[in-house]
């Protein structure tokens, strides 16, 4: 296997690493600017101060929980960071 010349990475895989995501950013292997996709969605309701209902298709959002060492939840709201 070829070795990656990227901070925080020690190999090349056919998984999400080529796109970068919150886990690779948390591991220090990528920056948010290097992520292949940023999704914009509309907030349609705020039932409580710490919850929002958004208008985004489920296929455009991840169903994978973020590893605890990189944060909580499923994704990252840039304007409402959790860490």
N, C-alpha and C positions, 0 to 999 in steps of 0.2 A: 504494500500500500504506500502510495506517495505521502510524504509528509507535508502538511500545510505550513505555509509561512505566514501565519496569522496569530496574533496574540490570543492566548487562551485555548487554541485548538492544537491537537496533536495528531490529527489524521484527517482524511477526507471521507465523507460518507454521502450516500445518495438520499439522505433524509432532508429535513428542513434546513440544514446548515447552509445550503447554497442560497437560501432566501433570507436567512436571519430572522429571528423572532425574539420574543421577550426573554426566553431562556438563554439564547446565545448572547444577548445584550447583558443579561445578569451575570453570565460567566466571564464577561470581559472580552469575548471573542468578536464582538461587533458593537457598533454604536447604533443608536436609534435611526440616524440618517442612513445607515447601511441596510436597513430592513427593506425588503422588496415591496412591501405593501403597507400603506397607511390608509385606514378606512375612515370615511366621514359618515356620520349618522346624525339624524335629527332627534333631539330630546323632545318627546311628546308629552311627558308627564313627570312630575317630581312628587311621588306620594309621601316621601319623607326626606329629611335633609341629606341622608347618606344613600339614597336610592334614586335611580332614574329609569324611566321606561323609554327605550330608544326605538326608532324606526329603522331597523337594519335586518336584512334577511339572515336566517340562522345559518345558511351555508357560507355566509361571509364572515362569521364569527367562529372562533375556536371552541371546541368542546373539551380541550385539554386543560386541566388545571396547571397553573404555574408551579414549579417546584418551590417548596417553602423557603429555600435559601435565596430565591430570587424575588419573593413577594407573595402576594395572595391573589386569589381570583383567577380569571381566565385571560385577561388582556391588560392593557394599559391605556388609561385616559390621560393624554398629554396635558390637558388643562386641569386635571384633578388627580395628581399623583398620590399614590398611597404610601410612598416611602420618601 
